[in-house]
């Protein structure tokens, strides 16, 4: 009886702790709606209201711009011919450019801009158009896709992340899906129809951040 009880406990525990990870077989809403960039009226750079990240949209695609804070000691600037500081700017960190810096506790601190092209010609990450103001970024995860929704309004862009409860079966309304198991995790690949996508889009994306258009 004890063995049966232990086996039963392990079986039930496996169910209790099993987690579902959902992906999509194709870019949402459909691959036919793939575009290289957003409509021209949304072109520009959008700065995060609560983050240092910014998104840039041009005719070539989409770029994410981030700032990495770094430092160089005052001693190194003094002893190295590579660096020099003039006023509030440090030279030698970026070729043919200077960066605004702050001296604190013997170190010059500055921010280095990183530009990561996300959407461009033949990129693995795909952008699709839902409407003139809504788009999906579909990140390629080894042939499967994870979506992120972009919504534009006048002077604003909001990001809504794909959101669900991993311990629950939330997508039974999607008829076409395949499942595999990796360790204690269920990998479920969904293939929604247009009607199923409409339900998915309205219920399972949570707004997480807002970005404002930078005007010069």
N, C-alpha and C positions, 0 to 999 in steps of 0.2 A: 504493500500500500504506500509505503514511504517513497519508493521509486516512482510509482505512478504520480504521486503528489508532486515530486520534484520535476518530473517531465512536464506535467500540466502547468506548473508555475513558470518554467522556462518558456514554454510555448506561449502562455498568456503574456509574459513579460516582453517577449519578442514582438507581439502585436502592439502592446502598449507603447513601446519605445520606437516602433517602426516610423520612419519619417518619409514623407513624399516630396520628391523634387520634380517640378514640372518644367518641361521644355516644349518647344514647338518644332514640328518637322519642317516647316517653311516660314519665311518671313511673314509677319502679320501686317496688314490683313491678308494680302496675297502677294506673291512674287511679281505679278503683273503690274502692281502699283509701285514698283521700285522707281525711285528717282535719285538723282545725284545730289540734289540740294533742295532747300525749301523755296517757296515762291519768292520772287525778287523783293516783294514789299516787306519781307521779314529779314532781309539782309542787314548785317551789322554785328556789333559785339554786345553781348549781354553779360553783365556783371552780377554775380550772386549777391543777394541781400544779406545772407548769413554765412558766406563762404568766400574764400579768395579765388575760387575757380571762376572762369568766364568762358563763354561759348562764342565762337566767331562763325558766322554764316556768310559765305560768298558764292559766286558762280561755280567755284571749284569744289565746294563741299562744306564740311564742318570740321572745325578745329577746337580742341579744348586747350585752354591756356591756364597754367597753374604757376604759382610762385613758390620757389624753394629758398628758404632763408639759410644763408651760409655766412661764414666769417673768416677773416684773416687777422692774425695778431698784428698789433702795432709794431712789434719788433720785426716781424717778417717784412712788413712794408718798408721799414727803415733800412733793412739789410739786403733786400732783394731789388735788383734792377727791373724786375718784372712789374712790380706794383708801384703806384704813386697815388697820393691823395691830394686833391686840389679843392679846397672849400669843403663842400658836403658830398663830393663825388670821388669814387675810387676808380682808377684806371688800371687796366691789365687783367681784369677778371674775364671780361668779354672782349674779344678781338675787335679793335676799331670802335669801341664804345666805352662809355662810362656808366656807372651805376650809383644811384643815390645811396649813401651809407650813413651809419650812426656809430660813433665811438662810445663804447661802454666797457668798463672794466678791462681795458687794455686790448680790446678787440674791435675791429671795424665790421659791423653787421650790414648785410645787403641782401636784396632779393634777386634771385635769378629766374627769369621767365622761361618756362618750358612750354613748347607748343607741340601738341600731339594731334596729328591729322587722324580723324576717326572715319569720316565719310569722304571718299575721293574716288576717282575712276578706278574700277576693279578692286575696291576694298572688300575685305571679307565681311565687315560689318555693313549691313544694308539699311538704307533709309527708304521708308515707304510713306506714301501720302494717303491719309484717310480723308481729309477735306482740305480746303484752302487754309485752315488754321490748325489742323491736327496732323501730327506725323508720328511714326514709330521708328525708333532706332532698334534694329534687330542685331544683337551681338552674336557672332558665330561662336558656338561652344562645341567644337569637334563635330561639325555637321548638323548640330541642333541649334536652336535659336532661343535667346532670352530677350524679351522686349522691354522698351522704355518709351513712354509716351511723352511727346512734346506738344504743348498747346500754346499758341501765340495769341496775344491780344494787343491792343495799342500800347506800345512801349514796354510790354512784359512778355516773358516766356516762363511757363511753369513746367516742371518735370514731375511726372507721375510714375511711380515704380510699380511693377507687377507684384501684387500683394495677395498672399493667401496663408492659410493656417497649415503648416507642414504635417501636422498630426491628423488632419481631416481629409476626406475625399471631397474636394470642393467642385470638381468639374464633371460630374456625372451627366450633365446636360450636353456634353460634347460626345457625339457618337463614336468618332474615329479616334482611338488612342491605343498605344502599345505600351507595355510595361515590362521592365526587367528589374532584377534585384542586385544591388551591390552592397555587400555587408548588411547593415541593418537599414539600408535606405532603398525605397522604391523609386526607380527612375521612370517617370511617366512622360511619354512624348505625345502631345496633342496635335490633332489636325482638324481645326474647327472650320465649319462652313461659314459663309458670310453671315447668316443669321446667328449662328453660335458665336461668331466673333463680336457681333454687335452687343450681345449679352455680356460677353467677357470684358469688352472695352468699357462698358458702363458700370460694371460691378467690381472688377478686380484690379483696378489701378488706383493707387493712393498718391495724392499730391504730396510731395516731400520737400520741394524747394522752389523758390521764385527768383527769377533773374530780371534785371532791368536793363533796357537798351541804353547804352552809353552814347550820349550826343555830345559832339565836340562844340 
